[in-house]
Structure formats: structure tokens, C-alpha cells
């Protein structure tokens, strides 16, 4: 009961929303707020991610005394995945923050122009607006280590055996949340469909349809696509997986983005879900050294909100990786500027000078949990690749070697979309000094 009591307490604090954040006094630590969602229709997937992020920071505070001798002040402002509440949380937390973590493509798009004025970096690992990869145009935004267009490319590469011409004449249904997040990869899929001759069929799922997708799956049965690619979140994923099992759609032809690979969603159907796959830029490694430190300094100390079964889940361990990316940005900035109390502008420099090598991952005790990645002033994503994770009936297991996105296909689309965004939002500042 202890775990559920903690979660209930966290939910009560979360529902208080921005007022709780405003009332709280932040001390001498580095303030890194998280625009979380532990409530609402996406809570089931948000909670393990937030728990992982929180536990990594708590571990560093307990084990190392923070970063560079400065404690990390990690706080959450509950959005319920609402764009309106997310913007309120951004405004309430930005004053003392060195970063904002929007946790929604919709929120990210709303705060993106604000960050140029407020001079605060957006950290949106694996989500947000794919053209944010263009650091010359989006100086304050980071979607390290992979963008949604990277994910779409990796999925197509896997389905085609790295030869997209083999998809010619095939039909790919795109089951997606009818939300900015779900629509984000459509331009890339449409471009590849036109170039390589496969039929791309978008099938939207409205927010009110997430748990009842009978109409969408009737369409899938009628269209008989060769593959279904899912860009879902929260209750939508569980609903889709249940419908796929019910309609006997072949699970080995059903592939999701990294936010559609949640252990609990597949556990609900168990062995019937075997063969379902999800592209992922992170992978769970239960015996990773960092997990031993998390257990010692956070879980056994009674300072974790995570249930025992969460600790090996894809999403919980992805939360650890996400906080690691932030921490490495902070450490990179501290080392470069020679001071522990960095500000938001200095963190921006740190985030665009990341170099997380295999050796560094080993030092962090996170080998195999994320591919090595690096960033630069012009490359705010890293485009580091990922793996297919497959549900074996009981858990997700790695089911491919490292897959890489087709950067030659993605780069011109990024540049064109970034230029279009800057033009539509003129005057838009561009980093003309950026050389690489």
C-alpha cells in the first residue's frame, strides 16, 4: 500500500497545478521543472516516465550531492497533457528555471516562440517538432537523441529491409492520435510514399475515440493493409492493441513509435500480443549498474514513487535516460564555463555540445540503454538511431541491431520546414554564427 499512498499524494500535489509551483520557494539548487502529467487520459504512460526522470535526479542528489556540487531542484507542474495548462505551467516555472520540459508536442509548439524571448532551452527528447533538429533556426529547442521523422524513417527501413523500393505497391495504414503529436510524422511518410510508390493511409483516432476504436479497426479490416504503423499515446495504445487482438490482425505486421511500446499495454493482452514491435531509441537493461544505484539510493531509501514491476519497464528506464541527457548537458556546461551554478543560456551551450560516447555510457552505468549520440549548434537532435523492441508475450526484448534513419532524406525536409516556420513567424532570429 505504501506505493499507492505515495502516488495518491503525488496526484494531489499535481492537481494543484501551477499554484503549487508559484507558492513553492526554490533554493540554491539548479531548478529543472518538468511539465508532467500524472492525471488524465495519458496518466498510465506518463507516470512511469516521470518516475524514471525523478528517480535519476534523486539518485544523483543522494549519491553525488547533485551535479558539480550543486543539488538539482527537480519539480513537477501537472498539465494533464493539456496544452492550455502546459502553457500556464511554462509561464509559472520559467522565472528561475534553466530548462523547460514540455512533455507534449502541442505544448512544445506553443512555447517554442516564447523561448526565443525568454532565452530558455526546451528539452524534448524524442518528441516535439521534428525540424527543431535545425539548431541554426531553433536555437533554444532540443529533441535529442531522435526526432519523429527519424522514427518514421527507421520503421520504414526495418519494414523494407533497408530498401524502400520493396514497399512499392504495398499499403501502410497510419493509425494515429488526432493531435499535433500524432500528425507530426505525416509529412515524412507522405514524401516517402510519393517517392517509393507505397500507399499511405492515415487513420486518425480522436481523443474521445481512444478507448473505442471499432470504426478505425473496421476500416483496417476493410483496407487490409500490409502493415499498421501506430502513433498513439496513453489510452489509445491500449485500445488499439486490444482491437488488433480481437480482430486477429497479425501482430508481426503491427509496429508502433517509441511512445507506443508500453509494457502495461501489452501485459493486458499477454501472449496474444506476441510479435508486436515498437521502434525505440532506448532499451531496458535490468542489470545495468545505474539500476543498482537507483535501488540503493532511491528505492530502498523509500524515496521512489515507482512500483517494483515498473523498474524494468521500457518507459521507466527511458525516464532515466531522459534525465541523463539533461544532466549531461548541465555537466558539459559546468565544465566549459568553469562554474557549477549555470544559467539557462549556458545550459543551451551544454545541450548543443553533448558527446555521449560508448565510454561515457559505461561510466554512467547505462551501456545499452541508449545509442551513443552527439549534438552541435546546427544539429540539435543527434539522429542516433534505435532498435526494434518486440513483445515476446511477457516483456519487451531487443529485436534488431541498431537501426539508423535516412538522414539524406530527412535533412532537406527539416531545412525546408524550418525555413517555412521562420518565415511564417518573422522576424525569427537565426544563429548566423553556427558553422557546424
C-alpha positions as CSV (number, residue, x, y, z in Angstrom):
1,X,0.0,0.0,0.0
2,X,3.0,2.3,0.5
3,X,3.5,2.8,-3.2
4,X,-0.2,3.7,-3.8
5,X,-0.2,6.1,-0.9
6,X,2.8,7.9,-2.4
7,X,1.1,8.1,-5.8
8,X,-2.1,9.4,-4.3
9,X,-0.1,12.1,-2.5
10,X,1.7,13.0,-5.7
11,X,-1.5,13.2,-7.6
12,X,-3.0,15.6,-5.0
13,X,0.1,17.8,-5.4
14,X,-0.1,17.5,-9.2
15,X,-3.7,18.6,-9.4
16,X,-2.8,21.7,-7.5
17,X,-1.1,22.7,-10.8
18,X,0.6,26.0,-11.3
19,X,-0.4,27.4,-8.0
20,X,1.7,24.8,-6.2
21,X,4.7,25.8,-8.3
22,X,4.3,29.5,-7.7
23,X,3.9,29.1,-4.0
24,X,7.0,26.9,-3.7
25,X,10.3,28.6,-2.8
26,X,13.2,27.3,-4.9
27,X,16.6,27.3,-3.1
28,X,20.2,27.4,-4.3
29,X,20.0,24.3,-6.5
30,X,19.6,24.1,-10.3
31,X,15.9,24.4,-11.0
32,X,14.8,21.9,-13.7
33,X,11.0,21.8,-13.7
34,X,9.1,19.1,-15.5
35,X,5.7,19.8,-17.1
36,X,4.3,16.4,-16.1
37,X,1.0,14.5,-16.5
38,X,0.2,12.1,-13.7
39,X,-3.5,12.6,-14.2
40,X,-5.9,12.4,-17.2
41,X,-6.2,10.0,-20.1
42,X,-2.5,9.8,-20.6
43,X,-1.5,9.2,-17.0
44,X,-0.8,5.5,-17.3
45,X,2.0,6.2,-19.7
46,X,3.1,9.5,-18.2
47,X,3.6,8.1,-14.6
48,X,6.4,5.6,-15.3
49,X,8.3,8.2,-17.4
50,X,8.0,10.8,-14.8
51,X,9.0,8.3,-12.1
52,X,12.1,7.4,-14.0
53,X,13.1,11.0,-14.5
54,X,12.5,11.8,-10.9
55,X,14.5,8.8,-9.6
56,X,17.6,9.5,-11.7
57,X,17.8,13.0,-10.3
58,X,17.1,11.8,-6.8
59,X,19.8,9.2,-7.1
60,X,22.4,11.9,-8.2
61,X,21.3,14.2,-5.3
62,X,21.7,11.3,-2.8
63,X,24.8,9.6,-4.2
64,X,26.8,12.6,-5.5
65,X,25.3,15.7,-3.8
66,X,23.9,16.8,-7.2
67,X,25.9,17.8,-10.2
68,X,29.3,19.6,-9.7
69,X,28.5,20.1,-6.0
70,X,25.1,21.7,-6.7
71,X,21.8,20.0,-5.8
72,X,19.2,19.5,-8.6
73,X,15.9,21.1,-7.8
74,X,13.5,18.9,-9.7
75,X,9.9,19.9,-9.6
76,X,6.7,18.9,-11.4
77,X,3.9,21.1,-12.7
78,X,0.8,19.0,-13.6
79,X,-0.6,19.6,-17.1
80,X,-2.8,16.6,-17.6
81,X,-1.4,16.7,-21.1
82,X,-3.5,19.8,-21.7
83,X,-1.8,22.4,-24.0
84,X,-3.5,25.2,-22.1
85,X,-2.4,24.0,-18.7
86,X,1.1,23.3,-20.2
87,X,1.5,26.9,-21.2
88,X,0.4,28.0,-17.8
89,X,3.0,25.7,-16.2
90,X,5.6,27.1,-18.5
91,X,4.8,30.6,-17.5
92,X,4.7,29.7,-13.8
93,X,8.1,27.9,-13.8
94,X,10.2,29.8,-16.3
95,X,11.5,32.5,-14.0
96,X,14.1,30.5,-12.1
97,X,14.4,27.6,-14.4
98,X,17.4,26.7,-16.6
99,X,15.3,24.4,-18.8
100,X,11.7,23.7,-19.7
101,X,10.5,20.1,-20.4
102,X,7.0,20.5,-22.1
103,X,6.2,16.8,-22.4
104,X,3.7,17.3,-25.3
105,X,4.1,18.2,-29.0
106,X,1.2,20.6,-28.6
107,X,2.7,22.4,-25.6
108,X,6.1,22.4,-27.3
109,X,4.7,24.2,-30.4
110,X,3.0,26.8,-28.1
111,X,6.1,27.6,-26.1
112,X,8.6,27.3,-29.0
113,X,8.4,31.0,-30.0
114,X,8.4,32.1,-26.4
115,X,11.8,30.6,-25.7
116,X,13.5,33.0,-28.1
117,X,12.3,35.8,-25.9
118,X,12.7,34.1,-22.6
119,X,16.1,32.6,-23.6
120,X,15.4,29.2,-22.0
121,X,16.1,25.9,-23.7
122,X,13.3,23.4,-24.5
123,X,14.4,19.8,-23.8
124,X,12.0,17.4,-25.6
125,X,13.8,14.0,-26.0
126,X,12.3,12.1,-28.8
127,X,9.2,14.3,-29.3
128,X,8.1,17.8,-30.4
129,X,8.5,19.4,-33.8
130,X,11.0,17.4,-35.9
131,X,12.5,20.4,-37.7
132,X,13.8,21.5,-34.2
133,X,16.8,19.4,-35.3
134,X,17.9,22.6,-37.2
135,X,19.8,24.3,-34.5
136,X,20.5,27.4,-36.6
137,X,16.8,28.1,-36.8
138,X,15.7,26.7,-33.5
139,X,18.4,27.9,-31.2
140,X,16.6,27.0,-28.0
141,X,15.0,23.7,-28.8
142,X,16.4,20.2,-28.5
143,X,14.7,16.9,-29.3
144,X,17.8,14.8,-28.7
145,X,18.5,11.9,-29.5
146,X,15.9,11.1,-32.2
147,X,13.1,13.0,-33.9
148,X,9.7,11.7,-35.0
149,X,10.9,11.8,-38.6
150,X,13.9,9.7,-37.5
151,X,11.4,7.2,-36.0
152,X,9.3,7.1,-39.2
153,X,12.4,6.5,-41.3
154,X,13.7,3.7,-39.0
155,X,10.3,2.0,-39.2
156,X,10.2,2.1,-43.0
157,X,13.9,1.0,-43.2
158,X,13.0,-2.0,-41.0
159,X,9.8,-2.9,-42.8
160,X,11.6,-2.7,-46.2
161,X,14.9,-4.4,-45.3
162,X,16.6,-1.0,-45.8
163,X,15.4,-0.9,-49.4
164,X,12.3,1.3,-49.6
165,X,11.7,0.3,-53.2
166,X,10.5,-3.1,-51.9
167,X,7.5,-1.3,-50.4
168,X,6.2,-0.3,-53.8
169,X,2.6,-1.4,-54.2
170,X,2.2,-2.1,-50.5
171,X,-0.3,-0.4,-48.3
172,X,0.7,1.1,-44.9
173,X,-2.1,2.2,-42.6
174,X,-1.1,5.0,-40.2
175,X,-3.2,4.8,-37.0
176,X,-2.5,8.0,-35.2
177,X,-3.8,10.2,-32.4
178,X,-5.7,13.2,-33.9
179,X,-3.4,15.6,-32.1
180,X,-0.2,17.6,-33.1
181,X,1.9,14.6,-31.9
182,X,0.0,12.1,-34.0
183,X,0.2,14.3,-37.1
184,X,3.9,15.1,-36.7
185,X,5.4,12.3,-38.9
186,X,2.8,12.6,-41.7
187,X,4.9,14.9,-44.0
188,X,7.8,12.4,-43.9
189,X,5.5,9.4,-44.6
190,X,3.8,11.3,-47.5
191,X,7.2,12.3,-49.0
192,X,8.4,8.7,-48.9
193,X,5.1,7.3,-50.2
194,X,5.3,9.6,-53.2
195,X,9.0,8.7,-53.9
196,X,8.8,5.0,-53.3
197,X,5.3,4.1,-54.5
198,X,3.6,2.7,-51.4
199,X,0.0,3.6,-50.4
200,X,0.0,5.6,-47.2
201,X,-3.4,5.6,-45.4
202,X,-3.8,7.9,-42.4
203,X,-6.4,6.8,-39.9
204,X,-7.0,9.3,-37.2
205,X,-8.2,8.5,-33.7
206,X,-9.9,11.4,-31.8
207,X,-9.4,12.0,-28.2
208,X,-12.9,10.7,-27.5
209,X,-12.4,7.6,-29.5
210,X,-9.2,6.3,-27.9
211,X,-10.9,3.6,-25.9
212,X,-13.4,2.7,-28.6
213,X,-11.7,2.3,-32.0
214,X,-14.2,0.0,-33.6
215,X,-14.7,2.3,-36.6
216,X,-10.9,2.6,-37.2
217,X,-10.4,-1.2,-37.0
218,X,-13.4,-1.8,-39.3
219,X,-11.6,0.4,-41.8
220,X,-8.3,-1.6,-41.3
221,X,-10.2,-4.9,-41.8
222,X,-11.7,-3.4,-45.0
223,X,-8.5,-1.9,-46.4
224,X,-6.3,-5.0,-45.4
225,X,-3.0,-3.0,-45.2
226,X,0.3,-4.9,-45.3
227,X,1.3,-3.0,-42.2
228,X,-0.2,-0.9,-39.5
229,X,2.0,1.8,-38.0
230,X,0.7,3.3,-34.8
231,X,1.5,6.8,-33.5
232,X,-0.6,6.6,-30.3
233,X,-0.3,7.6,-26.7
234,X,-2.0,6.7,-23.4
235,X,-5.3,5.0,-23.6
236,X,-5.2,5.0,-27.4
237,X,-2.4,2.4,-27.5
238,X,-4.1,0.0,-25.1
239,X,-7.4,0.4,-27.1
240,X,-5.6,-0.3,-30.4
241,X,-3.7,-3.3,-29.2
242,X,-6.9,-4.8,-27.7
243,X,-8.7,-4.2,-31.0
244,X,-5.9,-5.8,-33.0
245,X,-6.1,-8.9,-30.9
246,X,-9.9,-9.0,-31.2
247,X,-9.8,-8.7,-35.0
248,X,-6.8,-11.1,-35.3
249,X,-4.7,-8.6,-37.1
250,X,-1.2,-10.2,-37.5
251,X,0.9,-8.8,-34.7
252,X,4.1,-9.1,-36.6
253,X,2.7,-6.6,-39.1
254,X,1.8,-4.1,-36.3
255,X,4.5,-1.6,-35.4
256,X,4.5,1.4,-33.1
257,X,6.5,4.5,-32.4
258,X,8.5,4.7,-29.2
259,X,5.6,6.1,-27.2
260,X,3.5,3.1,-28.3
261,X,5.7,0.5,-26.6
262,X,4.5,0.5,-23.0
263,X,4.8,-2.8,-21.0
264,X,1.4,-2.4,-19.2
265,X,-0.5,-2.0,-22.5
266,X,0.9,-5.3,-23.8
267,X,0.7,-7.1,-20.5
268,X,-3.1,-6.6,-20.7
269,X,-3.2,-9.0,-23.7
270,X,-0.3,-11.1,-22.7
271,X,0.7,-13.9,-25.1
272,X,-1.9,-12.7,-27.6
273,X,0.3,-9.6,-28.2
274,X,3.4,-11.6,-29.0
275,X,5.1,-10.2,-32.2
276,X,4.1,-6.6,-31.7
277,X,7.0,-4.3,-32.2
278,X,8.0,-0.7,-31.3
279,X,10.8,1.3,-32.6
280,X,12.8,2.8,-29.7
281,X,15.8,5.0,-29.0
282,X,16.1,3.5,-25.5
283,X,16.1,-0.1,-24.3
284,X,15.6,-1.5,-20.8
285,X,18.6,-3.1,-19.2
286,X,17.5,-4.6,-15.9
287,X,21.0,-5.4,-14.7
288,X,22.6,-2.1,-15.7
289,X,24.9,-0.7,-13.0
290,X,22.8,2.5,-12.8
291,X,19.8,0.4,-11.8
292,X,21.7,-0.9,-8.8
293,X,22.4,2.7,-7.7
294,X,18.8,3.7,-8.2
295,X,17.7,0.8,-6.0
296,X,20.3,1.6,-3.3
297,X,19.9,5.4,-3.1
298,X,16.3,5.9,-4.0
299,X,14.1,2.8,-4.0
300,X,15.5,1.2,-0.8
301,X,15.6,4.7,0.8
302,X,11.9,5.0,0.3
303,X,12.2,7.9,-2.0
304,X,10.7,6.4,-5.2
305,X,7.1,6.6,-6.4
306,X,7.7,3.6,-8.7
307,X,6.2,0.2,-8.1
308,X,8.6,-2.7,-8.2
309,X,7.3,-4.0,-11.5
310,X,7.9,-0.6,-13.1
311,X,11.6,-0.6,-12.7
312,X,12.3,-2.9,-15.7
313,X,9.7,-1.3,-17.9
314,X,10.7,0.5,-21.1
315,X,9.1,3.8,-20.1
316,X,10.6,3.9,-16.6
317,X,14.1,3.3,-17.9
318,X,13.5,5.8,-20.7
319,X,12.8,8.3,-18.0
320,X,16.2,7.6,-16.5
321,X,17.8,8.2,-20.0
322,X,15.9,11.5,-20.4
323,X,17.2,12.9,-17.1
324,X,20.6,11.7,-18.0
325,X,20.5,13.7,-21.2
326,X,19.6,16.8,-19.2
327,X,22.3,16.1,-16.6
328,X,25.0,15.6,-19.2
329,X,24.0,19.0,-20.7
330,X,24.4,20.6,-17.3
331,X,27.7,18.9,-16.7
332,X,29.0,19.9,-20.1
333,X,28.1,23.5,-19.4
334,X,29.6,23.4,-15.9
335,X,32.9,22.1,-17.3
336,X,33.0,24.6,-20.1
337,X,32.2,27.7,-18.2
338,X,34.0,26.7,-15.0
339,X,31.1,27.3,-12.7
340,X,28.6,25.0,-11.0
341,X,25.6,27.4,-11.0
342,X,25.0,27.7,-14.7
343,X,22.1,29.7,-16.2
344,X,19.7,28.8,-19.0
345,X,21.9,30.3,-21.7
346,X,24.9,28.3,-20.5
347,X,22.8,25.1,-20.5
348,X,21.8,25.8,-24.1
349,X,25.5,25.7,-24.9
350,X,25.9,22.4,-23.0
351,X,22.9,20.8,-24.7
352,X,24.4,21.6,-28.2
353,X,27.8,20.3,-27.3
354,X,26.8,16.8,-26.0
355,X,29.1,13.9,-26.7
356,X,27.7,10.8,-25.1
357,X,30.1,8.1,-26.3
358,X,30.1,4.4,-25.5
359,X,32.8,5.1,-23.0
360,X,30.7,7.8,-21.3
361,X,27.6,5.5,-21.2
362,X,29.8,2.8,-19.5
363,X,30.9,5.4,-16.9
364,X,27.3,6.3,-16.3
365,X,26.4,2.6,-15.9
366,X,24.0,2.9,-18.8
367,X,25.6,0.8,-21.6
368,X,22.9,-0.5,-24.0
369,X,20.2,1.8,-22.6
370,X,20.6,4.4,-25.5
371,X,22.8,4.5,-28.5
372,X,25.8,6.9,-28.3
373,X,24.9,10.4,-29.5
374,X,26.3,13.9,-30.0
375,X,24.9,17.3,-30.8
376,X,26.2,20.6,-32.3
377,X,25.0,24.1,-32.9
378,X,23.4,23.0,-36.2
379,X,22.3,19.5,-35.1
380,X,20.0,19.6,-32.0
381,X,18.8,16.0,-32.4
382,X,21.8,13.8,-32.8
383,X,19.9,11.3,-35.1
384,X,21.5,8.4,-33.1
385,X,19.2,5.6,-34.3
386,X,17.4,3.0,-32.3
387,X,16.2,-0.6,-32.0
388,X,13.1,-2.6,-32.6
389,X,11.7,-3.9,-29.3
390,X,9.4,-6.9,-29.6
391,X,6.8,-8.1,-27.2
392,X,7.5,-11.8,-26.5
393,X,4.3,-12.4,-24.6
394,X,5.7,-11.3,-21.3
395,X,8.1,-8.5,-21.8
396,X,9.8,-6.3,-24.5
397,X,13.1,-7.7,-25.9
398,X,15.5,-6.2,-28.4
399,X,14.7,-7.5,-31.8
400,X,17.1,-5.8,-34.2
401,X,20.6,-4.4,-34.5
402,X,20.9,-0.6,-34.3
403,X,18.7,0.9,-37.0
404,X,19.6,4.3,-38.4
405,X,17.3,7.0,-40.0
406,X,17.9,8.1,-43.6
407,X,19.5,11.4,-42.9
408,X,19.8,12.2,-46.6
409,X,16.1,12.0,-47.0
410,X,15.3,13.8,-43.7
411,X,17.7,16.7,-43.9
412,X,16.1,18.6,-46.8
413,X,12.7,18.2,-45.3
414,X,13.9,19.6,-42.0
415,X,15.6,22.5,-43.7
416,X,12.5,23.4,-45.7
417,X,10.1,23.1,-42.8
418,X,12.4,25.1,-40.5
419,X,12.7,27.9,-43.2
420,X,8.9,27.9,-43.6
421,X,8.4,28.1,-39.9
422,X,10.9,31.0,-39.5
423,X,9.2,32.8,-42.5
424,X,5.7,32.4,-41.1
425,X,6.9,33.7,-37.7
426,X,9.1,36.5,-38.9
427,X,11.0,38.2,-37.6
428,X,12.6,35.0,-36.3
429,X,16.2,35.0,-35.0
430,X,18.7,32.7,-36.7
431,X,22.1,31.7,-35.5
432,X,24.2,33.0,-38.4
433,X,27.4,32.2,-36.5
434,X,26.7,28.5,-36.4
435,X,29.3,26.6,-38.6
436,X,28.6,23.0,-37.7
